[in-house]
């Protein structure tokens, strides 16, 4: 069976009710041996704990609603985005203020990708400091950002 991303999200969003400020970042449902594997990436503005991830996992396993899906044939994995996860949401950029990132965007007015330090983010704009100059991107032009890892 094939479900759209919207159907899958709708099937598990009610599992986040009462889960403090935890929200769904991304979800995928893939066919696997003898069933399906559901991977839900969740996050929180204040950070997320393993216990919270486990509660969401149990909630999804107990309450997933997708027409024609036998929950007994679904492996559920709930995780939080790691450092290598591409950042796309304003709330993630805002939480990463002060971090160096490489930002891919659609704006023709500045270099692409933009490599700099996140100053601030809102639903409308992303401010990045590049070589002592603050540059502002419209959030609709931002494709994704990746944290520059320093070793």
N, C-alpha and C positions, 0 to 999 in steps of 0.2 A: 504494500500500500504506500501511497505517496501523500504526504501532508505538506502544505505550504508552511513557510517559516512563521507566518502570522497565525496559522492554526495551532502550531506547536507552542508558540508563545502564549496564546490564549488558553491553551490546555494546562499550562503550569503557572500562569500569573497569580491565580487565586491561592497558590501554595505559599505566596510571600505575605499574605495578610497576617498582620500581627508580628512581623519579623523585624521590628524596629525600623531602621532606615536602610535595610538591605534591599537592593534592587537587582533586577536581571540585566546583565550586560549583553549576553549572547547565548543562544541555544542551538544545538544541532542534534538531529536524530538520524543515525546511520544504521543501515542493515548490518548485522553481524551474524556470526554462526548461530543459527537456530533462533534468532530474534533480532533485537535492536539495541543500540547503545545510545543513550541520551546523555549529552554533555551540556551542562548548564554552567555558565560563568556568571558569578554573582559578585557584587561588591557593595561597599558602604562608604559614605563620606567620612566616617570616623574609623575606618578599617574594619576588617572582618576576622572573626576567630574561627578556629577549627570546629568548636562546638556549634557555632552558628551555621557553618556549612553542613555539619552533620544533621542538624534539625531541618534545614531546607531539603537535604537529601531524603530524609524520612518522609517529609511532607509531600514531596514530589512522588515518591514511590507509593504512598498511600492514597494520593488524591489526583494523580494525573488523569485527565479526561481527554481522550482522543478517540473519536468514533472508529470502531473496528480494531482497536489496539488491545492486545492481551498484556496487561501490566506484568504478568508473571514471566513474560518473554523479553522484558526490558531491563537492561543494566543501566542504572542511574549513577552518573558521576557529577558531583557538584564541586566546583573549584573557584578560586578567585584568580583574576588576571595577574600574571607575574610581570616582572620587569621587561620581558621581551614582548609582551602583549601590546599590539598597536592601540594607542589611545585615540579615541574618537569623540568622546563626550566632554562637554565643557566642564562638568563637575570633576572629571578625572584630570583635565589640564589644570584646573584651579587647585586641586589637591597637590599637584606636582609643581606648584610655584617654587621657584628657586632652583629647579633642576634643569640641567642642560638636555635639550631635545633636538631631534631632527624632525622638522615638520614638512610633510608633503601637502601641497595646496594647489588651488586652481587660479590663483590671482596672477595676472600677467604683469602686475606693477612691481613685483619683487622677485628675487632669485628663488629658484625651486630646486631642491628642498631648502628650507630656511633652517639654519643651524644656530641655535641660541638658547638663552635662558628664559624660561617661562616667568613672566612678571605677574600676569593675572588672566582670568578667563571669565566670561559670562556667556549667557545663551546667545548673545549677539556678536561678541568679539573675543579675540585672543591677542594678548599683548606679549611680544617676544623681544628681549633685549639682545641685539646683535652688534657686537663691537661698539659698545657704549651708546648705541642708538636704539630707541624703542620703536618697534614696528607693530602696526595693528592690522590684523587679518580679520575679515568677516568670518564668523564660524561656518557659514554656509559654504565658504571656499576651502575650508580645512578638510583634507582627506583623512589624514592620520598623523600621529606623532609617535616617535619611538625614543625612549630614554637613551641618552648616550652613556654607555657603560664605561666606567673608568677602572682600569685594573692596575 
